Amino acid sequence: MLRRLGPRFVVLCRAPHVRHAGTSGRLIDVSGHPSVASLLLASDALVTDYSSLMFDYAGLDRPIVLHADETEAFEAVHGSYLDLRSCPPGAVARSEDELIDIFATGHWRGSRSAQLRAAFRARFCPYDDGRAAERVVRRVVLGERPGDLPPVVPLAERRPVPSAAAALARSPLASVPQPAGPRTVTPSR
């Protein structure tokens, strides 16, 4: 996959039970990394199969690509509460070739993927504003009244941390701003 995509891409691979052969150039095995949260923050996109990690990642409002190459087999063995094909969190690849195409063409961060992600977030992340656990503890454990709890911040008002790719998408300054006024030159010895 990396060979076909070229040098613009680096893959952080986190396997749940299997260790990879190790780090090799643009493929970095992060299976042993202690914090999945820091890996999510370091990434520009998530490629996942059926991991619940997609629900956490959706809170970052960054591209998610669902690699659903064996959907029927997965559902037969593990079962499923949700048909992700009917409400995907972003672009869906049914083969490795489709996965490569999604990244090669930019569909992973295109407008259709953004629309799917927005619908997914609206359905599954309406209360994930950084204070959901606080509201649960205050209501259930401490017995506070609903009116005394912090209000939910609407999705449209949330400002997730931008990814490195989003920062690169902004155009750089056309020129370096110069200081106003005359410059003082001092001779050096």
PyMOL CGO cylinders between C-alpha atoms (Angstrom):
from pymol import cmd
from pymol.cgo import CYLINDER

trace = [
    CYLINDER, 0.00, 0.00, 0.00, 2.73, 2.48, 0.94, 0.3, 1, 1, 1, 1, 1, 1,
    CYLINDER, 2.73, 2.48, 0.94, 4.69, 1.65, -2.20, 0.3, 1, 1, 1, 1, 1, 1,
    CYLINDER, 4.69, 1.65, -2.20, 1.66, 2.50, -4.35, 0.3, 1, 1, 1, 1, 1, 1,
    CYLINDER, 1.66, 2.50, -4.35, 0.76, 5.67, -2.42, 0.3, 1, 1, 1, 1, 1, 1,
    CYLINDER, 0.76, 5.67, -2.42, 4.25, 7.13, -2.47, 0.3, 1, 1, 1, 1, 1, 1,
    CYLINDER, 4.25, 7.13, -2.47, 6.33, 9.10, 0.03, 0.3, 1, 1, 1, 1, 1, 1,
    CYLINDER, 6.33, 9.10, 0.03, 3.57, 11.46, 1.20, 0.3, 1, 1, 1, 1, 1, 1,
    CYLINDER, 3.57, 11.46, 1.20, 2.11, 8.79, 3.50, 0.3, 1, 1, 1, 1, 1, 1,
    CYLINDER, 2.11, 8.79, 3.50, 3.33, 7.26, 6.77, 0.3, 1, 1, 1, 1, 1, 1,
    CYLINDER, 3.33, 7.26, 6.77, 1.32, 4.53, 8.47, 0.3, 1, 1, 1, 1, 1, 1,
    CYLINDER, 1.32, 4.53, 8.47, 1.18, 4.06, 12.22, 0.3, 1, 1, 1, 1, 1, 1,
    CYLINDER, 1.18, 4.06, 12.22, 0.01, 0.46, 12.64, 0.3, 1, 1, 1, 1, 1, 1,
    CYLINDER, 0.01, 0.46, 12.64, -1.58, -0.70, 15.88, 0.3, 1, 1, 1, 1, 1, 1,
    CYLINDER, -1.58, -0.70, 15.88, -2.54, -4.36, 15.86, 0.3, 1, 1, 1, 1, 1, 1,
    CYLINDER, -2.54, -4.36, 15.86, -4.62, -5.60, 18.80, 0.3, 1, 1, 1, 1, 1, 1,
    CYLINDER, -4.62, -5.60, 18.80, -2.97, -8.99, 19.33, 0.3, 1, 1, 1, 1, 1, 1,
    CYLINDER, -2.97, -8.99, 19.33, -0.21, -9.38, 16.77, 0.3, 1, 1, 1, 1, 1, 1,
    CYLINDER, -0.21, -9.38, 16.77, 3.13, -7.63, 16.69, 0.3, 1, 1, 1, 1, 1, 1,
    CYLINDER, 3.13, -7.63, 16.69, 4.43, -6.65, 13.28, 0.3, 1, 1, 1, 1, 1, 1,
    CYLINDER, 4.43, -6.65, 13.28, 7.98, -7.25, 12.10, 0.3, 1, 1, 1, 1, 1, 1,
    CYLINDER, 7.98, -7.25, 12.10, 8.90, -3.81, 13.38, 0.3, 1, 1, 1, 1, 1, 1,
    CYLINDER, 8.90, -3.81, 13.38, 9.34, -0.32, 12.09, 0.3, 1, 1, 1, 1, 1, 1,
    CYLINDER, 9.34, -0.32, 12.09, 10.44, 0.00, 8.51, 0.3, 1, 1, 1, 1, 1, 1,
    CYLINDER, 10.44, 0.00, 8.51, 10.64, 3.47, 7.01, 0.3, 1, 1, 1, 1, 1, 1,
    CYLINDER, 10.64, 3.47, 7.01, 7.10, 4.74, 6.56, 0.3, 1, 1, 1, 1, 1, 1,
    CYLINDER, 7.10, 4.74, 6.56, 5.42, 1.80, 8.33, 0.3, 1, 1, 1, 1, 1, 1,
    CYLINDER, 5.42, 1.80, 8.33, 5.72, 2.26, 12.08, 0.3, 1, 1, 1, 1, 1, 1,
    CYLINDER, 5.72, 2.26, 12.08, 4.51, -0.43, 14.46, 0.3, 1, 1, 1, 1, 1, 1,
    CYLINDER, 4.51, -0.43, 14.46, 2.92, 1.35, 17.42, 0.3, 1, 1, 1, 1, 1, 1,
    CYLINDER, 2.92, 1.35, 17.42, 1.22, -1.74, 18.87, 0.3, 1, 1, 1, 1, 1, 1,
    CYLINDER, 1.22, -1.74, 18.87, 3.19, -1.42, 22.07, 0.3, 1, 1, 1, 1, 1, 1,
    CYLINDER, 3.19, -1.42, 22.07, 2.62, 2.30, 22.51, 0.3, 1, 1, 1, 1, 1, 1,
    CYLINDER, 2.62, 2.30, 22.51, 1.02, 2.85, 25.93, 0.3, 1, 1, 1, 1, 1, 1,
    CYLINDER, 1.02, 2.85, 25.93, -1.39, 5.62, 24.92, 0.3, 1, 1, 1, 1, 1, 1,
    CYLINDER, -1.39, 5.62, 24.92, -3.84, 5.18, 22.08, 0.3, 1, 1, 1, 1, 1, 1,
    CYLINDER, -3.84, 5.18, 22.08, -5.09, 8.71, 22.78, 0.3, 1, 1, 1, 1, 1, 1,
    CYLINDER, -5.09, 8.71, 22.78, -1.72, 10.23, 21.88, 0.3, 1, 1, 1, 1, 1, 1,
    CYLINDER, -1.72, 10.23, 21.88, -1.65, 8.13, 18.70, 0.3, 1, 1, 1, 1, 1, 1,
    CYLINDER, -1.65, 8.13, 18.70, -5.07, 9.45, 17.73, 0.3, 1, 1, 1, 1, 1, 1,
    CYLINDER, -5.07, 9.45, 17.73, -3.88, 13.01, 18.26, 0.3, 1, 1, 1, 1, 1, 1,
    CYLINDER, -3.88, 13.01, 18.26, -0.75, 12.34, 16.16, 0.3, 1, 1, 1, 1, 1, 1,
    CYLINDER, -0.75, 12.34, 16.16, -2.71, 10.99, 13.20, 0.3, 1, 1, 1, 1, 1, 1,
    CYLINDER, -2.71, 10.99, 13.20, -4.37, 12.75, 10.28, 0.3, 1, 1, 1, 1, 1, 1,
    CYLINDER, -4.37, 12.75, 10.28, -6.84, 9.95, 9.56, 0.3, 1, 1, 1, 1, 1, 1,
    CYLINDER, -6.84, 9.95, 9.56, -7.99, 6.66, 11.05, 0.3, 1, 1, 1, 1, 1, 1,
    CYLINDER, -7.99, 6.66, 11.05, -8.23, 3.48, 8.99, 0.3, 1, 1, 1, 1, 1, 1,
    CYLINDER, -8.23, 3.48, 8.99, -10.17, 0.88, 10.92, 0.3, 1, 1, 1, 1, 1, 1,
    CYLINDER, -10.17, 0.88, 10.92, -12.30, -2.18, 10.39, 0.3, 1, 1, 1, 1, 1, 1,
    CYLINDER, -12.30, -2.18, 10.39, -14.91, -2.55, 13.12, 0.3, 1, 1, 1, 1, 1, 1,
    CYLINDER, -14.91, -2.55, 13.12, -13.02, -1.17, 16.11, 0.3, 1, 1, 1, 1, 1, 1,
    CYLINDER, -13.02, -1.17, 16.11, -14.95, 0.93, 18.59, 0.3, 1, 1, 1, 1, 1, 1,
    CYLINDER, -14.95, 0.93, 18.59, -11.99, 3.32, 18.38, 0.3, 1, 1, 1, 1, 1, 1,
    CYLINDER, -11.99, 3.32, 18.38, -13.83, 5.03, 15.52, 0.3, 1, 1, 1, 1, 1, 1,
    CYLINDER, -13.83, 5.03, 15.52, -16.31, 6.47, 18.03, 0.3, 1, 1, 1, 1, 1, 1,
    CYLINDER, -16.31, 6.47, 18.03, -13.48, 8.06, 20.04, 0.3, 1, 1, 1, 1, 1, 1,
    CYLINDER, -13.48, 8.06, 20.04, -11.76, 9.29, 16.89, 0.3, 1, 1, 1, 1, 1, 1,
    CYLINDER, -11.76, 9.29, 16.89, -14.98, 10.84, 15.60, 0.3, 1, 1, 1, 1, 1, 1,
    CYLINDER, -14.98, 10.84, 15.60, -14.76, 13.33, 18.44, 0.3, 1, 1, 1, 1, 1, 1,
    CYLINDER, -14.76, 13.33, 18.44, -11.63, 14.75, 16.82, 0.3, 1, 1, 1, 1, 1, 1,
    CYLINDER, -11.63, 14.75, 16.82, -13.63, 15.43, 13.64, 0.3, 1, 1, 1, 1, 1, 1,
    CYLINDER, -13.63, 15.43, 13.64, -10.84, 14.00, 11.48, 0.3, 1, 1, 1, 1, 1, 1,
    CYLINDER, -10.84, 14.00, 11.48, -11.23, 11.67, 8.50, 0.3, 1, 1, 1, 1, 1, 1,
    CYLINDER, -11.23, 11.67, 8.50, -12.12, 8.02, 9.16, 0.3, 1, 1, 1, 1, 1, 1,
    CYLINDER, -12.12, 8.02, 9.16, -11.85, 5.34, 6.50, 0.3, 1, 1, 1, 1, 1, 1,
    CYLINDER, -11.85, 5.34, 6.50, -13.67, 2.09, 7.12, 0.3, 1, 1, 1, 1, 1, 1,
    CYLINDER, -13.67, 2.09, 7.12, -11.82, -0.90, 5.66, 0.3, 1, 1, 1, 1, 1, 1,
    CYLINDER, -11.82, -0.90, 5.66, -14.69, -3.39, 5.48, 0.3, 1, 1, 1, 1, 1, 1,
    CYLINDER, -14.69, -3.39, 5.48, -13.26, -6.10, 3.27, 0.3, 1, 1, 1, 1, 1, 1,
    CYLINDER, -13.26, -6.10, 3.27, -14.81, -9.03, 5.13, 0.3, 1, 1, 1, 1, 1, 1,
    CYLINDER, -14.81, -9.03, 5.13, -18.03, -7.59, 6.52, 0.3, 1, 1, 1, 1, 1, 1,
    CYLINDER, -18.03, -7.59, 6.52, -20.15, -10.70, 6.12, 0.3, 1, 1, 1, 1, 1, 1,
    CYLINDER, -20.15, -10.70, 6.12, -17.49, -12.98, 7.66, 0.3, 1, 1, 1, 1, 1, 1,
    CYLINDER, -17.49, -12.98, 7.66, -16.96, -10.58, 10.57, 0.3, 1, 1, 1, 1, 1, 1,
    CYLINDER, -16.96, -10.58, 10.57, -20.69, -10.36, 11.30, 0.3, 1, 1, 1, 1, 1, 1,
    CYLINDER, -20.69, -10.36, 11.30, -21.09, -14.15, 11.08, 0.3, 1, 1, 1, 1, 1, 1,
    CYLINDER, -21.09, -14.15, 11.08, -18.29, -14.76, 13.59, 0.3, 1, 1, 1, 1, 1, 1,
    CYLINDER, -18.29, -14.76, 13.59, -18.63, -11.79, 15.96, 0.3, 1, 1, 1, 1, 1, 1,
    CYLINDER, -18.63, -11.79, 15.96, -22.10, -10.41, 15.39, 0.3, 1, 1, 1, 1, 1, 1,
    CYLINDER, -22.10, -10.41, 15.39, -22.83, -6.72, 15.14, 0.3, 1, 1, 1, 1, 1, 1,
    CYLINDER, -22.83, -6.72, 15.14, -25.05, -4.20, 16.89, 0.3, 1, 1, 1, 1, 1, 1,
    CYLINDER, -25.05, -4.20, 16.89, -24.81, -1.78, 14.03, 0.3, 1, 1, 1, 1, 1, 1,
    CYLINDER, -24.81, -1.78, 14.03, -24.65, -1.97, 10.25, 0.3, 1, 1, 1, 1, 1, 1,
    CYLINDER, -24.65, -1.97, 10.25, -21.80, 0.43, 9.56, 0.3, 1, 1, 1, 1, 1, 1,
    CYLINDER, -21.80, 0.43, 9.56, -22.52, 0.24, 5.84, 0.3, 1, 1, 1, 1, 1, 1,
    CYLINDER, -22.52, 0.24, 5.84, -25.76, 2.15, 6.46, 0.3, 1, 1, 1, 1, 1, 1,
    CYLINDER, -25.76, 2.15, 6.46, -24.08, 4.87, 8.56, 0.3, 1, 1, 1, 1, 1, 1,
    CYLINDER, -24.08, 4.87, 8.56, -20.33, 4.85, 7.85, 0.3, 1, 1, 1, 1, 1, 1,
    CYLINDER, -20.33, 4.85, 7.85, -18.05, 7.37, 9.58, 0.3, 1, 1, 1, 1, 1, 1,
    CYLINDER, -18.05, 7.37, 9.58, -16.40, 8.22, 6.24, 0.3, 1, 1, 1, 1, 1, 1,
    CYLINDER, -16.40, 8.22, 6.24, -15.23, 6.59, 3.03, 0.3, 1, 1, 1, 1, 1, 1,
    CYLINDER, -15.23, 6.59, 3.03, -15.61, 2.79, 2.86, 0.3, 1, 1, 1, 1, 1, 1,
    CYLINDER, -15.61, 2.79, 2.86, -13.09, 0.48, 1.21, 0.3, 1, 1, 1, 1, 1, 1,
    CYLINDER, -13.09, 0.48, 1.21, -14.09, -3.09, 0.43, 0.3, 1, 1, 1, 1, 1, 1,
    CYLINDER, -14.09, -3.09, 0.43, -10.64, -4.13, -0.81, 0.3, 1, 1, 1, 1, 1, 1,
    CYLINDER, -10.64, -4.13, -0.81, -7.02, -3.07, -0.54, 0.3, 1, 1, 1, 1, 1, 1,
    CYLINDER, -7.02, -3.07, -0.54, -7.25, -1.54, -4.04, 0.3, 1, 1, 1, 1, 1, 1,
    CYLINDER, -7.25, -1.54, -4.04, -10.23, 0.58, -2.95, 0.3, 1, 1, 1, 1, 1, 1,
    CYLINDER, -10.23, 0.58, -2.95, -8.36, 1.62, 0.21, 0.3, 1, 1, 1, 1, 1, 1,
    CYLINDER, -8.36, 1.62, 0.21, -5.38, 2.77, -1.85, 0.3, 1, 1, 1, 1, 1, 1,
    CYLINDER, -5.38, 2.77, -1.85, -7.70, 4.60, -4.26, 0.3, 1, 1, 1, 1, 1, 1,
    CYLINDER, -7.70, 4.60, -4.26, -9.41, 6.46, -1.41, 0.3, 1, 1, 1, 1, 1, 1,
    CYLINDER, -9.41, 6.46, -1.41, -6.07, 7.87, -0.28, 0.3, 1, 1, 1, 1, 1, 1,
    CYLINDER, -6.07, 7.87, -0.28, -4.54, 8.35, -3.73, 0.3, 1, 1, 1, 1, 1, 1,
    CYLINDER, -4.54, 8.35, -3.73, -7.51, 10.42, -4.94, 0.3, 1, 1, 1, 1, 1, 1,
    CYLINDER, -7.51, 10.42, -4.94, -7.98, 12.41, -1.72, 0.3, 1, 1, 1, 1, 1, 1,
    CYLINDER, -7.98, 12.41, -1.72, -11.49, 11.01, -1.09, 0.3, 1, 1, 1, 1, 1, 1,
    CYLINDER, -11.49, 11.01, -1.09, -10.43, 10.28, 2.49, 0.3, 1, 1, 1, 1, 1, 1,
    CYLINDER, -10.43, 10.28, 2.49, -10.70, 14.00, 3.21, 0.3, 1, 1, 1, 1, 1, 1,
    CYLINDER, -10.70, 14.00, 3.21, -13.17, 15.03, 0.53, 0.3, 1, 1, 1, 1, 1, 1,
    CYLINDER, -13.17, 15.03, 0.53, -16.56, 16.64, 0.94, 0.3, 1, 1, 1, 1, 1, 1,
    CYLINDER, -16.56, 16.64, 0.94, -18.51, 13.33, 0.83, 0.3, 1, 1, 1, 1, 1, 1,
    CYLINDER, -18.51, 13.33, 0.83, -16.32, 11.89, 3.61, 0.3, 1, 1, 1, 1, 1, 1,
    CYLINDER, -16.32, 11.89, 3.61, -16.87, 15.07, 5.63, 0.3, 1, 1, 1, 1, 1, 1,
    CYLINDER, -16.87, 15.07, 5.63, -20.65, 14.73, 5.18, 0.3, 1, 1, 1, 1, 1, 1,
    CYLINDER, -20.65, 14.73, 5.18, -20.59, 11.09, 6.31, 0.3, 1, 1, 1, 1, 1, 1,
    CYLINDER, -20.59, 11.09, 6.31, -18.42, 12.01, 9.31, 0.3, 1, 1, 1, 1, 1, 1,
    CYLINDER, -18.42, 12.01, 9.31, -20.77, 14.85, 10.28, 0.3, 1, 1, 1, 1, 1, 1,
    CYLINDER, -20.77, 14.85, 10.28, -23.79, 12.52, 10.17, 0.3, 1, 1, 1, 1, 1, 1,
    CYLINDER, -23.79, 12.52, 10.17, -21.89, 9.88, 12.17, 0.3, 1, 1, 1, 1, 1, 1,
    CYLINDER, -21.89, 9.88, 12.17, -20.87, 12.45, 14.81, 0.3, 1, 1, 1, 1, 1, 1,
    CYLINDER, -20.87, 12.45, 14.81, -24.42, 13.79, 15.04, 0.3, 1, 1, 1, 1, 1, 1,
    CYLINDER, -24.42, 13.79, 15.04, -25.75, 10.28, 15.61, 0.3, 1, 1, 1, 1, 1, 1,
    CYLINDER, -25.75, 10.28, 15.61, -23.10, 8.88, 17.95, 0.3, 1, 1, 1, 1, 1, 1,
    CYLINDER, -23.10, 8.88, 17.95, -21.27, 11.82, 19.56, 0.3, 1, 1, 1, 1, 1, 1,
    CYLINDER, -21.27, 11.82, 19.56, -23.90, 14.40, 20.55, 0.3, 1, 1, 1, 1, 1, 1,
    CYLINDER, -23.90, 14.40, 20.55, -22.82, 14.41, 24.22, 0.3, 1, 1, 1, 1, 1, 1,
    CYLINDER, -22.82, 14.41, 24.22, -19.05, 13.90, 23.74, 0.3, 1, 1, 1, 1, 1, 1,
    CYLINDER, -19.05, 13.90, 23.74, -18.05, 17.48, 24.45, 0.3, 1, 1, 1, 1, 1, 1,
    CYLINDER, -18.05, 17.48, 24.45, -15.38, 16.79, 27.07, 0.3, 1, 1, 1, 1, 1, 1,
    CYLINDER, -15.38, 16.79, 27.07, -17.79, 16.99, 30.02, 0.3, 1, 1, 1, 1, 1, 1,
    CYLINDER, -17.79, 16.99, 30.02, -19.96, 13.89, 29.48, 0.3, 1, 1, 1, 1, 1, 1,
    CYLINDER, -19.96, 13.89, 29.48, -18.34, 11.88, 32.29, 0.3, 1, 1, 1, 1, 1, 1,
    CYLINDER, -18.34, 11.88, 32.29, -18.63, 14.85, 34.64, 0.3, 1, 1, 1, 1, 1, 1,
    CYLINDER, -18.63, 14.85, 34.64, -22.36, 15.13, 33.92, 0.3, 1, 1, 1, 1, 1, 1,
    CYLINDER, -22.36, 15.13, 33.92, -22.85, 11.38, 34.57, 0.3, 1, 1, 1, 1, 1, 1,
    CYLINDER, -22.85, 11.38, 34.57, -20.97, 11.47, 37.89, 0.3, 1, 1, 1, 1, 1, 1,
    CYLINDER, -20.97, 11.47, 37.89, -22.71, 14.62, 39.06, 0.3, 1, 1, 1, 1, 1, 1,
    CYLINDER, -22.71, 14.62, 39.06, -26.15, 13.25, 38.15, 0.3, 1, 1, 1, 1, 1, 1,
    CYLINDER, -26.15, 13.25, 38.15, -25.85, 9.55, 39.01, 0.3, 1, 1, 1, 1, 1, 1,
    CYLINDER, -25.85, 9.55, 39.01, -23.31, 9.52, 41.84, 0.3, 1, 1, 1, 1, 1, 1,
    CYLINDER, -23.31, 9.52, 41.84, -23.83, 12.91, 43.44, 0.3, 1, 1, 1, 1, 1, 1,
    CYLINDER, -23.83, 12.91, 43.44, -27.57, 13.14, 42.72, 0.3, 1, 1, 1, 1, 1, 1,
    CYLINDER, -27.57, 13.14, 42.72, -27.51, 16.63, 41.26, 0.3, 1, 1, 1, 1, 1, 1,
    CYLINDER, -27.51, 16.63, 41.26, -30.54, 17.86, 39.38, 0.3, 1, 1, 1, 1, 1, 1,
    CYLINDER, -30.54, 17.86, 39.38, -30.37, 17.95, 35.56, 0.3, 1, 1, 1, 1, 1, 1,
    CYLINDER, -30.37, 17.95, 35.56, -30.69, 21.75, 35.57, 0.3, 1, 1, 1, 1, 1, 1,
    CYLINDER, -30.69, 21.75, 35.57, -27.55, 22.08, 37.71, 0.3, 1, 1, 1, 1, 1, 1,
    CYLINDER, -27.55, 22.08, 37.71, -25.35, 20.13, 35.29, 0.3, 1, 1, 1, 1, 1, 1,
    CYLINDER, -25.35, 20.13, 35.29, -23.07, 21.76, 32.70, 0.3, 1, 1, 1, 1, 1, 1,
    CYLINDER, -23.07, 21.76, 32.70, -24.94, 22.14, 29.40, 0.3, 1, 1, 1, 1, 1, 1,
    CYLINDER, -24.94, 22.14, 29.40, -23.91, 20.05, 26.40, 0.3, 1, 1, 1, 1, 1, 1,
    CYLINDER, -23.91, 20.05, 26.40, -21.85, 22.03, 23.91, 0.3, 1, 1, 1, 1, 1, 1,
    CYLINDER, -21.85, 22.03, 23.91, -23.53, 21.63, 20.49, 0.3, 1, 1, 1, 1, 1, 1,
    CYLINDER, -23.53, 21.63, 20.49, -21.46, 19.92, 17.77, 0.3, 1, 1, 1, 1, 1, 1,
    CYLINDER, -21.46, 19.92, 17.77, -21.37, 23.09, 15.68, 0.3, 1, 1, 1, 1, 1, 1,
    CYLINDER, -21.37, 23.09, 15.68, -19.73, 25.00, 18.53, 0.3, 1, 1, 1, 1, 1, 1,
    CYLINDER, -19.73, 25.00, 18.53, -17.00, 22.44, 19.31, 0.3, 1, 1, 1, 1, 1, 1,
    CYLINDER, -17.00, 22.44, 19.31, -13.47, 23.13, 18.13, 0.3, 1, 1, 1, 1, 1, 1,
    CYLINDER, -13.47, 23.13, 18.13, -11.49, 19.86, 18.00, 0.3, 1, 1, 1, 1, 1, 1,
    CYLINDER, -11.49, 19.86, 18.00, -7.70, 19.94, 17.84, 0.3, 1, 1, 1, 1, 1, 1,
    CYLINDER, -7.70, 19.94, 17.84, -6.65, 20.20, 14.18, 0.3, 1, 1, 1, 1, 1, 1,
    CYLINDER, -6.65, 20.20, 14.18, -4.39, 17.54, 12.70, 0.3, 1, 1, 1, 1, 1, 1,
    CYLINDER, -4.39, 17.54, 12.70, -0.98, 18.21, 11.21, 0.3, 1, 1, 1, 1, 1, 1,
    CYLINDER, -0.98, 18.21, 11.21, -2.44, 17.73, 7.70, 0.3, 1, 1, 1, 1, 1, 1,
    CYLINDER, -2.44, 17.73, 7.70, -5.07, 20.38, 8.40, 0.3, 1, 1, 1, 1, 1, 1,
    CYLINDER, -5.07, 20.38, 8.40, -2.34, 22.79, 9.43, 0.3, 1, 1, 1, 1, 1, 1,
    CYLINDER, -2.34, 22.79, 9.43, -0.49, 22.10, 6.16, 0.3, 1, 1, 1, 1, 1, 1,
    CYLINDER, -0.49, 22.10, 6.16, -3.66, 22.72, 4.16, 0.3, 1, 1, 1, 1, 1, 1,
    CYLINDER, -3.66, 22.72, 4.16, -3.53, 26.39, 5.09, 0.3, 1, 1, 1, 1, 1, 1,
    CYLINDER, -3.53, 26.39, 5.09, -1.55, 28.45, 2.64, 0.3, 1, 1, 1, 1, 1, 1,
    CYLINDER, -1.55, 28.45, 2.64, 1.78, 29.67, 4.00, 0.3, 1, 1, 1, 1, 1, 1,
    CYLINDER, 1.78, 29.67, 4.00, 2.63, 33.34, 4.18, 0.3, 1, 1, 1, 1, 1, 1,
    CYLINDER, 2.63, 33.34, 4.18, 3.51, 34.68, 0.74, 0.3, 1, 1, 1, 1, 1, 1,
    CYLINDER, 3.51, 34.68, 0.74, 6.40, 36.62, 2.23, 0.3, 1, 1, 1, 1, 1, 1,
    CYLINDER, 6.40, 36.62, 2.23, 8.00, 37.10, 5.59, 0.3, 1, 1, 1, 1, 1, 1,
    CYLINDER, 8.00, 37.10, 5.59, 6.74, 40.27, 7.26, 0.3, 1, 1, 1, 1, 1, 1,
    CYLINDER, 6.74, 40.27, 7.26, 9.48, 42.87, 7.54, 0.3, 1, 1, 1, 1, 1, 1,
    CYLINDER, 9.48, 42.87, 7.54, 9.85, 45.13, 10.56, 0.3, 1, 1, 1, 1, 1, 1,
    CYLINDER, 9.85, 45.13, 10.56, 8.58, 48.65, 10.10, 0.3, 1, 1, 1, 1, 1, 1,
    CYLINDER, 8.58, 48.65, 10.10, 11.03, 51.54, 10.14, 0.3, 1, 1, 1, 1, 1, 1,
    CYLINDER, 11.03, 51.54, 10.14, 14.73, 51.80, 9.37, 0.3, 1, 1, 1, 1, 1, 1,
    CYLINDER, 14.73, 51.80, 9.37, 17.13, 49.02, 10.30, 0.3, 1, 1, 1, 1, 1, 1,
    CYLINDER, 17.13, 49.02, 10.30, 20.12, 49.77, 12.45, 0.3, 1, 1, 1, 1, 1, 1,
    CYLINDER, 20.12, 49.77, 12.45, 23.35, 48.19, 11.27, 0.3, 1, 1, 1, 1, 1, 1,
    CYLINDER, 23.35, 48.19, 11.27, 26.23, 47.86, 13.68, 0.3, 1, 1, 1, 1, 1, 1,
    CYLINDER, 26.23, 47.86, 13.68, 29.71, 47.02, 12.49, 0.3, 1, 1, 1, 1, 1, 1,
    CYLINDER, 29.71, 47.02, 12.49, 31.18, 43.73, 13.62, 0.3, 1, 1, 1, 1, 1, 1,
    CYLINDER, 31.18, 43.73, 13.62, 34.83, 43.21, 14.49, 0.3, 1, 1, 1, 1, 1, 1,
]
cmd.load_cgo(trace, "trace")
